[in-house]
Amino acid sequence: MTAFAGDYALCFGDESGDQGSDQKEANVDQAAVDQRIAACTAIAEDDTQAQRQRIKAYFYRGSARDDKEDWDGAIADYNQAIALDPKA
């Protein structure tokens, strides 16, 4: 298990794609939004992480900021994800 395993689990949650919208909403309730933002920040801002993981972390952090109605922060994170790989 890596040092970031907890951050990955909290930031990305279950990415199996098997969750319905109700389950995704429940996951938001289970993980405090501030904790999700902190976990995603640890991954997004770590240059040693794979670019793909950093892009996902910025996207998920943007989503968490959206949950907090931090629109400017969410837009900044989505823009950073796009800037890392405009063709993704």
N, C-alpha and C positions, 0 to 999 in steps of 0.2 A: 504494500500500500504506500503510495507516495504522500509527501507532505501536503499535497494539494487535494488529496482524495476527498476530504471533507468539504473543501471549497467546490470541487466539481459536483458533488452530490447536491449541495445546497443551491448552487448557481443554476445548474442544468436540470436538476430533478430527474424524472424518468423520461428518457427520450425514446422509449420503445415505440411510440406512436400508437399504442394500444389504448390510451386514455381518451375518454370522452370529455366533453367540455365540463361536465360536473366534477369529474375527477381532477381536472386541471385547476378548477376553482378551489377545490378542497386543498390541493397542494399549496395554493397561495395562502390559505388560512393556516396551514401547518407550519410554514416557514415565514417568520416575520420578514416583512419587506426590507427592513434595514439590514437584517442578516443576509438576505439574498444579495443586496447591493454590495455589502462588504465582501462576500465570497466572490462575486463576479469581478469586483475591482481587483482583488488579489490576482486573478487570472489575467484579466484584460491588460493590466499595467505591467505584467512580468514579461520582459522581452525574451526570456528563455523558453516561454511556452510556444507551442506550435502556432503558427499564424491562424490556422483554422479554429483552434480553441479560443484564441484571443478575439477573433471575429464573433464567434458565438457568445463569448462572455460580454462583449459590448452590446450585442443584440439583447441578451437576457437582462443585462443591467438596465438597458433602455426600457424594456418591458416592466421591470420592477419600478423604475422611476415613473413610468406611466401609471402604475397602480397607486403611486403616491401623489398623482396629479402634478408631478414635477415635469411639466411639458418641455421646458428649455433643456433640462438635463437629459430627458428621453431623446429629444431631437439630436442633441450633441452626441449621444452614444450611438444612435443609428447612423449619423453622419460619419463617425469614426469607424464603424464597422464597414461602411461602404468604402471609405478611404483606404482601408487596409487591402481590400480586394474589390475594385469596382465592377468586375465581371462576375462575381459570385452570385 
